Amino acid sequence: MQSHVKHNEFIARKTIWLLVAVALNALELFVPRIPFLPWLKPGLANGITIIWIIRFGAKDALLYTILRSWISGFYFGFSFLTIILSISGGLFATFMMSVAWKTLGRRGMLGTVGMGIIGAVFHNAGQMIAVYFVLTRNTSVFYQIPFMGAASLVFGGIVGVIVPVLWRVLNNGEISRISGISTPLKDYSARDVVVSLSILVFCISLFSVSDYRILLMIAAAVTIVVSVLKRNVKEFLYPLKFWPIFLFILFIYLGFSYGKRIEYIPFLTYEGVNIAFSQVLRVWTWIMCGLILKQFRFNEIVYSFLEKIYPSHTETLISGILALEYFPEVIGYAKSRECLSGLNFLKRPFCSLNGFTARIQMYILSFLSSDNEQG
């Protein structure tokens, strides 16, 4: 893939917005997860989605959502599973918020609070549907509906309230001083494409394997392959970073399964234990396959594919490339004492969020300007 060089302040602005969104995702990592609702979180980055819809339109916002989910997953722990859950909820929410804005928002009949609630409701709905088809195939998963509905009203309303705050901060940066941006991407080979597609097909094919003994051998083999490729024995334990998902799988299958009861543990069934163990091994394999995909430049392949689907949205695609490149620096700063100093999210949540976003934006502007001067 060739290097892109553009002289457009919209690229800088979109890059900043993308990086702020994933920084907000990183901020949410400090919020403790509920074990049996591991995907439940405030969704602060949806505030950026609302702004993106209003400023750049629905189609560009859908592309932004894909890029944001991809970048967050790429650095926070990429896996076939987490990307599906993130994109399914994000795209469903972005689409419905875009429809709501076009039909009601532009006429003054819907504000940012309403859009925030709509986004939260459909984000949770999209994820729940994906969880059912990908993780459980057990209708008991829908026990979450009351909890997710209540959370959508609360968190969606909060996100809607902070949108004006984010709008003021994100539109106050000195973007115009950045005149040239270069975004090199490493080339990928035909081998990388073949291997990546083969891994994706392999991941999907695991749905058809139900014997836990076969899945155990597959999981062990893939884990060994990853450890050899990475030359790091610690990779054996990498999937444990996703322990809330494994706990959720065990809860669903062990607590809501039918069949022959185990004599000394009457609340468990042989069928439930078998299915739970099989699904844990399946998800373990998917997570490990994500590490192999990174090894074979799957990220560059995805961007090339998106470029063909969105030929007239080059600015947003380049912003995604830049955001992916600079993301480690931004996250390092977002977690630093320098960035968090003086902020108290419990006592002064809105003021602290405003300060956090402003600091992140100024930091991104500083190194984008520095790169521009060096170029």
Protein Blocks (a to p, Z undefined) as FASTA:
>chain_A
ZZdddddfklmmmmmmmmmmmmmmmmmmmpccdfklmmgcfklmmmmmmmmmmmnojklm
mmmmmmmmmmmmmmnopafklmmmmmmmmmmmmmmmmmmmmmmmmnopacfklmmmmmmm
mmmmmmmmmmmmmmnopaklmmmmmmmmmmmmmmmmmmmmmmmmmmmmmmmccfklpmbd
cdddddddfklmmmmmmmmmmmmmmmmpmbfklmmmmmmmmmmmmmmmnopaklmmmmmm
mmmmmmmmmmmmmmmccddddfklmkbcfklmmmmmmmmmmmmmmmmmmmmmmmnommmm
mmmmmmmmmmmlmmmmmmmmmmmmmmmmmmmmmmpmklmgoiafklmmmlmmmmmmmmmm
mmmmmmmmmmmmmZZ
